[in-house]
Amino acid sequence: MFLRIILLIAAFYFLAIFQSAFLVHFGIFGFIANLILLTVVLINLFIRDSYFGLFSAVIGGFFWDVFSSQFLGFHVILLLLVAVFIQLILKKYVRSSVIQL
């Protein structure tokens, strides 16, 4: 579990650097790909551990805040709301599968 958390922190750190330093120059129709948001959504959709999904939202939001011009905490709250919304929808409307990741 400890290694999983360290890998998650490192992955979000590199995604934040890649997004803020490289992807800003490659906008398509004025839109820039948000890899941190995409990663948090995919983690919450495919990994059934709800604490890990919320932790990924906090870590992703923290690194997104550090590398953006918004005030600190804005993206943490935004990603936490997205993660909670996804987990509530999955608990209420989706059956759990036999195979748990």
C-alpha positions as CSV (number, residue, x, y, z in Angstrom):
1,M,0.0,0.0,0.0
2,F,2.9,2.4,0.8
3,L,4.5,1.7,-2.6
4,R,1.1,2.4,-4.3
5,I,0.8,5.8,-2.5
6,I,4.4,6.8,-3.4
7,L,3.8,5.8,-7.1
8,L,0.6,7.8,-7.1
9,I,2.3,10.9,-5.7
10,A,5.2,10.6,-8.3
11,A,2.7,10.0,-11.1
12,F,0.7,13.1,-10.2
13,Y,3.8,15.2,-9.8
14,F,5.0,14.3,-13.3
15,L,1.6,14.7,-14.8
16,A,1.4,18.2,-13.3
17,I,4.8,19.2,-14.7
18,F,4.0,17.7,-18.1
19,Q,0.6,19.5,-18.2
20,S,1.9,22.9,-17.1
21,A,5.2,22.9,-19.0
22,F,4.5,21.0,-22.2
23,L,0.8,20.7,-23.0
24,V,0.1,24.4,-22.7
25,H,1.7,24.9,-26.1
26,F,-0.6,22.3,-27.8
27,G,-4.1,23.5,-27.4
28,I,-6.8,22.2,-29.8
29,F,-9.4,24.8,-30.6
30,G,-8.2,26.7,-27.5
31,F,-8.6,23.7,-25.1
32,I,-5.8,22.1,-23.3
33,A,-5.9,18.4,-22.2
34,N,-6.2,18.1,-18.4
35,L,-4.4,14.9,-17.5
36,I,-4.8,15.2,-13.8
37,L,-8.6,15.4,-14.0
38,L,-8.6,12.5,-16.4
39,T,-6.4,10.4,-14.1
40,V,-8.6,11.1,-11.0
41,V,-11.8,10.2,-12.9
42,L,-10.2,6.9,-14.3
43,I,-8.9,5.9,-10.8
44,N,-12.3,6.5,-9.3
45,L,-14.1,4.6,-12.0
46,F,-11.9,1.5,-12.1
47,I,-10.4,1.1,-8.6
48,R,-13.0,0.2,-6.1
49,D,-11.1,1.3,-3.0
50,S,-12.9,4.5,-2.1
51,Y,-10.2,5.8,0.2
52,F,-7.6,5.5,-2.5
53,G,-9.9,7.3,-4.9
54,L,-10.4,10.2,-2.5
55,F,-6.7,10.2,-1.7
56,S,-5.9,10.4,-5.4
57,A,-8.3,13.4,-5.7
58,V,-6.5,15.2,-2.9
59,I,-3.0,14.6,-4.2
60,G,-4.0,15.4,-7.8
61,G,-5.8,18.6,-6.7
62,F,-2.8,19.6,-4.6
63,F,-0.3,19.3,-7.5
64,W,-2.8,21.0,-9.8
65,D,-3.1,23.9,-7.3
66,V,0.7,24.2,-6.9
67,F,1.2,24.5,-10.7
68,S,-1.7,26.8,-11.4
69,S,-2.6,30.4,-10.7
70,Q,-5.7,29.7,-8.6
71,F,-5.7,29.9,-4.8
72,L,-4.5,26.9,-3.0
73,G,-7.3,24.4,-2.3
74,F,-9.6,25.2,-5.2
75,H,-8.7,22.2,-7.3
76,V,-8.5,19.9,-4.3
77,I,-12.1,20.7,-3.5
78,L,-13.1,20.4,-7.1
79,L,-11.5,17.0,-7.6
80,L,-12.9,15.8,-4.2
81,L,-16.4,16.7,-5.4
82,V,-15.8,14.9,-8.7
83,A,-14.5,11.8,-6.8
84,V,-17.4,11.7,-4.4
85,F,-19.9,12.1,-7.2
86,I,-18.4,9.3,-9.2
87,Q,-18.3,7.0,-6.1
88,L,-21.9,7.8,-5.2
89,I,-23.1,7.1,-8.7
90,L,-21.2,3.8,-8.8
91,K,-22.6,2.7,-5.4
92,K,-26.1,3.5,-6.3
93,Y,-26.5,2.5,-9.9
94,V,-23.7,0.0,-10.8
95,R,-23.4,-3.5,-9.5
96,S,-20.1,-4.5,-8.1
97,S,-18.3,-7.1,-10.2
98,V,-16.9,-10.4,-8.9
99,I,-13.3,-9.3,-9.7
100,Q,-12.1,-6.4,-7.5
101,L,-9.0,-4.4,-8.5
